[in-house]
Amino acid sequence: MHCSLTFLQDNHTLYIEATIAMETPLRILIVEDDPMIQLGLERILSSQPRFQIVEIVEDGYLGVKAALKHKPDLIIMDIGLPRKDGIEATDEIKKQTPDVRIVMLTSHTDKTEVLAALASGADAYCVKGASIDQMLAAIAAAEAGAAYLDPQVARSVLESLRPHTPEVSVGHLTEREMDVLKLLVEGKNNTEIGEALYLSPNTIKTHVRGIMNKLAVDDRVQAAVVALRAGLV
Protein backbone atom coordinates (compact mmCIF):
# COMPACT_ATOMS: atom_id res chain seq x y z
CA MET A 1 0.00 0.00 0.00
CA HIS A 2 1.21 3.53 -0.71
CA CYS A 3 -0.21 6.96 0.11
CA SER A 4 0.13 10.16 -1.93
CA LEU A 5 -0.76 13.69 -0.78
CA THR A 6 -2.03 16.41 -3.11
CA PHE A 7 -2.14 20.03 -1.90
CA LEU A 8 -5.03 22.14 -3.29
CA GLN A 9 -5.80 25.81 -2.65
CA ASP A 10 -9.21 27.42 -3.07
CA ASN A 11 -10.20 30.88 -1.74
CA HIS A 12 -7.16 31.04 0.49
CA THR A 13 -8.02 27.68 2.05
CA LEU A 14 -5.52 24.87 1.84
CA TYR A 15 -6.91 21.38 1.34
CA ILE A 16 -4.96 18.14 1.55
CA GLU A 17 -6.27 15.31 -0.61
CA ALA A 18 -4.98 11.90 0.40
CA THR A 19 -5.00 9.06 -2.07
CA ILE A 20 -4.42 5.57 -0.78
CA ALA A 21 -3.74 2.92 -3.40
CA MET A 22 -3.52 -0.76 -2.67
CA GLU A 23 -1.12 -2.72 -4.83
CA THR A 24 -2.94 -5.58 -6.48
CA PRO A 25 -1.74 -8.89 -5.00
CA LEU A 26 -0.24 -11.50 -7.30
CA ARG A 27 -1.91 -14.82 -6.51
CA ILE A 28 0.54 -17.68 -7.03
CA LEU A 29 0.10 -21.46 -7.21
CA ILE A 30 3.19 -23.64 -6.65
CA VAL A 31 3.38 -27.06 -8.33
CA GLU A 32 6.52 -28.78 -7.03
CA ASP A 33 7.16 -32.25 -5.58
CA ASP A 34 10.42 -31.58 -3.70
CA PRO A 35 9.60 -30.58 -0.07
CA MET A 36 12.82 -28.57 0.28
CA ILE A 37 12.11 -26.60 -2.92
CA GLN A 38 8.54 -26.07 -1.72
CA LEU A 39 9.83 -24.63 1.54
CA GLY A 40 12.37 -22.42 -0.20
CA LEU A 41 9.80 -21.04 -2.62
CA GLU A 42 7.34 -20.41 0.18
CA ARG A 43 9.92 -18.41 2.13
CA ILE A 44 11.08 -16.39 -0.88
CA LEU A 45 7.60 -15.59 -2.16
CA SER A 46 6.22 -14.82 1.29
CA SER A 47 8.92 -12.18 1.71
CA GLN A 48 7.44 -10.23 -1.20
CA PRO A 49 4.53 -8.04 -0.02
CA ARG A 50 2.49 -8.44 -3.21
CA PHE A 51 2.80 -12.20 -3.51
CA GLN A 52 0.02 -14.38 -2.14
CA ILE A 53 0.45 -18.17 -2.27
CA VAL A 54 -2.95 -19.77 -2.85
CA GLU A 55 -1.79 -23.40 -2.57
CA ILE A 56 1.20 -25.72 -2.90
CA VAL A 57 0.65 -29.09 -4.61
CA GLU A 58 3.08 -31.89 -5.40
CA ASP A 59 2.06 -33.30 -8.79
CA GLY A 60 0.80 -32.21 -12.19
CA TYR A 61 -2.64 -33.76 -11.79
CA LEU A 62 -3.28 -31.79 -8.60
CA GLY A 63 -1.71 -28.76 -10.25
CA VAL A 64 -4.38 -28.74 -12.95
CA LYS A 65 -7.15 -29.15 -10.37
CA ALA A 66 -5.75 -26.37 -8.18
CA ALA A 67 -5.35 -24.05 -11.17
CA LEU A 68 -8.99 -24.49 -12.15
CA LYS A 69 -10.11 -24.11 -8.52
CA HIS A 70 -8.14 -21.00 -7.54
CA LYS A 71 -7.73 -19.27 -10.92
CA PRO A 72 -4.30 -17.91 -9.84
CA ASP A 73 -2.54 -15.08 -11.64
CA LEU A 74 0.68 -17.06 -11.92
CA ILE A 75 1.85 -20.66 -11.50
CA ILE A 76 5.36 -21.83 -10.66
CA MET A 77 5.65 -25.28 -12.27
CA ASP A 78 8.28 -28.01 -12.18
CA ILE A 79 8.66 -30.36 -15.17
CA GLY A 80 9.52 -33.69 -13.54
CA LEU A 81 6.30 -34.21 -11.60
CA PRO A 82 4.47 -37.42 -10.57
CA ARG A 83 1.27 -38.56 -12.30
CA LYS A 84 1.27 -35.73 -14.87
CA ASP A 85 4.47 -33.95 -15.89
CA GLY A 86 4.75 -30.18 -15.90
CA ILE A 87 4.68 -29.85 -19.68
CA GLU A 88 1.43 -31.79 -19.97
CA ALA A 89 -0.06 -29.94 -17.01
CA THR A 90 0.93 -26.56 -18.48
CA ASP A 91 -0.65 -27.43 -21.83
CA GLU A 92 -3.89 -28.50 -20.12
CA ILE A 93 -4.03 -25.44 -17.86
CA LYS A 94 -3.32 -22.99 -20.70
CA LYS A 95 -6.08 -24.49 -22.83
CA GLN A 96 -8.62 -23.95 -20.04
CA THR A 97 -7.28 -20.73 -18.50
CA PRO A 98 -5.16 -19.05 -21.19
CA ASP A 99 -4.60 -15.84 -19.21
CA VAL A 100 -2.71 -17.49 -16.36
CA ARG A 101 1.07 -16.94 -16.43
CA ILE A 102 3.27 -19.99 -15.96
CA VAL A 103 6.91 -19.95 -14.87
CA MET A 104 8.79 -23.23 -15.30
CA LEU A 105 11.22 -23.64 -12.39
CA THR A 106 13.11 -26.87 -13.02
CA SER A 107 16.46 -28.61 -13.08
CA HIS A 108 15.87 -29.69 -16.69
CA THR A 109 18.18 -27.88 -19.15
CA ASP A 110 17.80 -30.14 -22.19
CA LYS A 111 16.98 -28.05 -25.27
CA THR A 112 14.17 -30.33 -26.37
CA GLU A 113 12.44 -30.08 -23.00
CA VAL A 114 12.86 -26.30 -22.90
CA LEU A 115 11.29 -26.00 -26.34
CA ALA A 116 8.51 -28.40 -25.41
CA ALA A 117 7.79 -26.35 -22.27
CA LEU A 118 7.59 -23.13 -24.27
CA ALA A 119 5.43 -24.81 -26.90
CA SER A 120 3.02 -25.97 -24.18
CA GLY A 121 2.46 -22.33 -23.19
CA ALA A 122 5.02 -21.60 -20.47
CA ASP A 123 5.77 -17.88 -20.25
CA ALA A 124 9.13 -18.14 -18.50
CA TYR A 125 11.79 -20.79 -17.95
CA CYS A 126 14.02 -20.60 -14.88
CA VAL A 127 16.57 -23.22 -13.84
CA LYS A 128 16.68 -24.38 -10.22
CA GLY A 129 19.76 -22.99 -8.54
CA ALA A 130 19.31 -19.59 -10.16
CA SER A 131 19.58 -16.56 -7.91
CA ILE A 132 16.55 -15.13 -6.15
CA ASP A 133 16.86 -12.03 -8.35
CA GLN A 134 16.69 -14.19 -11.48
CA MET A 135 13.60 -16.00 -10.25
CA LEU A 136 11.90 -12.72 -9.36
CA ALA A 137 12.86 -11.38 -12.79
CA ALA A 138 11.24 -14.42 -14.41
CA ILE A 139 8.06 -13.85 -12.39
CA ALA A 140 8.02 -10.14 -13.24
CA ALA A 141 8.52 -10.84 -16.95
CA ALA A 142 5.77 -13.44 -17.02
CA GLU A 143 3.38 -11.18 -15.13
CA ALA A 144 4.06 -8.38 -17.63
CA GLY A 145 3.31 -10.69 -20.55
CA ALA A 146 6.93 -10.93 -21.67
CA ALA A 147 9.01 -14.05 -22.21
CA TYR A 148 11.94 -15.02 -19.99
CA LEU A 149 14.63 -17.63 -20.64
CA ASP A 150 17.21 -18.48 -18.02
CA PRO A 151 20.70 -17.54 -19.27
CA GLN A 152 21.74 -21.18 -18.74
CA VAL A 153 19.44 -22.33 -21.54
CA ALA A 154 18.88 -19.18 -23.62
CA ARG A 155 22.00 -19.47 -25.78
CA SER A 156 21.49 -23.11 -26.75
CA VAL A 157 17.81 -22.56 -27.52
CA LEU A 158 18.49 -19.48 -29.66
CA GLU A 159 21.23 -21.33 -31.53
CA SER A 160 18.74 -24.09 -32.31
CA LEU A 161 16.41 -21.52 -33.84
CA ARG A 162 18.99 -19.91 -36.11
CA PRO A 163 19.22 -22.44 -38.95
CA HIS A 164 16.81 -21.91 -41.83
CA THR A 165 13.71 -23.99 -41.38
CA PRO A 166 12.75 -25.86 -44.55
CA GLU A 167 9.13 -25.81 -45.63
CA VAL A 168 7.52 -28.96 -44.33
CA SER A 169 3.98 -30.24 -44.02
CA VAL A 170 2.21 -32.98 -42.14
CA GLY A 171 1.68 -34.74 -45.45
CA HIS A 172 5.37 -35.55 -45.67
CA LEU A 173 5.18 -37.64 -42.51
CA THR A 174 3.28 -40.86 -41.91
CA GLU A 175 0.70 -41.10 -39.14
CA ARG A 176 3.11 -43.18 -37.05
CA GLU A 177 5.93 -40.67 -37.62
CA MET A 178 3.62 -37.90 -36.40
CA ASP A 179 2.90 -39.91 -33.25
CA VAL A 180 6.63 -40.32 -32.65
CA LEU A 181 7.32 -36.64 -33.42
CA LYS A 182 4.78 -35.41 -30.89
CA LEU A 183 6.40 -37.46 -28.14
CA LEU A 184 9.87 -36.42 -29.28
CA VAL A 185 8.89 -32.76 -28.91
CA GLU A 186 7.79 -33.54 -25.34
CA GLY A 187 11.39 -34.54 -24.60
CA LYS A 188 10.86 -38.30 -24.38
CA ASN A 189 13.66 -40.69 -25.35
CA ASN A 190 13.30 -43.71 -27.65
CA THR A 191 12.50 -46.10 -24.80
CA GLU A 192 9.79 -43.81 -23.39
CA ILE A 193 8.30 -43.24 -26.86
CA GLY A 194 8.32 -47.00 -27.46
CA GLU A 195 6.51 -47.64 -24.19
CA ALA A 196 3.88 -45.03 -25.05
CA LEU A 197 3.29 -46.45 -28.54
CA TYR A 198 3.88 -50.13 -27.67
CA LEU A 199 6.83 -50.35 -30.05
CA SER A 200 10.43 -51.44 -29.55
CA PRO A 201 13.18 -48.82 -29.11
CA ASN A 202 14.77 -50.01 -32.37
CA THR A 203 11.52 -49.41 -34.24
CA ILE A 204 11.31 -45.94 -32.73
CA LYS A 205 14.92 -45.30 -33.74
CA THR A 206 14.00 -46.14 -37.33
CA HIS A 207 11.01 -43.78 -37.22
CA VAL A 208 13.15 -40.97 -35.75
CA ARG A 209 15.72 -41.45 -38.50
CA GLY A 210 12.94 -41.23 -41.09
CA ILE A 211 11.58 -38.06 -39.48
CA MET A 212 15.02 -36.41 -39.50
CA ASN A 213 15.52 -37.32 -43.17
CA LYS A 214 12.15 -35.87 -44.17
CA LEU A 215 12.69 -32.69 -42.14
CA ALA A 216 16.28 -32.36 -43.44
CA VAL A 217 17.80 -32.08 -39.96
CA ASP A 218 20.77 -33.71 -38.27
CA ASP A 219 19.47 -34.48 -34.78
CA ARG A 220 16.41 -34.81 -32.56
CA VAL A 221 16.63 -31.28 -31.19
CA GLN A 222 16.56 -29.75 -34.67
CA ALA A 223 13.62 -32.01 -35.55
CA ALA A 224 11.71 -30.70 -32.52
CA VAL A 225 12.54 -27.09 -33.42
CA VAL A 226 11.42 -27.53 -37.05
CA ALA A 227 8.21 -29.24 -35.92
CA LEU A 228 7.39 -26.43 -33.49
CA ARG A 229 8.21 -23.61 -35.89
CA ALA A 230 6.28 -25.23 -38.75
CA GLY A 231 3.28 -25.91 -36.54
CA LEU A 232 3.38 -29.65 -37.11
CA VAL A 233 2.61 -30.39 -33.45
PyMOL commands that set and color helices and strands:
alter all, ss='L'
color gray80, all
select helices_A, chain A and resi 35-46+60-70+86-96+111-120+132-143+151-161+170-172+175-185+190-197+201-215+220-229
alter helices_A, ss='H'
color red, helices_A
select strands_A, chain A and resi 2-10+13-21+26-31+51-57+74-77+101-106+124-127+148-149
alter strands_A, ss='S'
color yellow, strands_A
deselect
rebuild
show_as cartoon
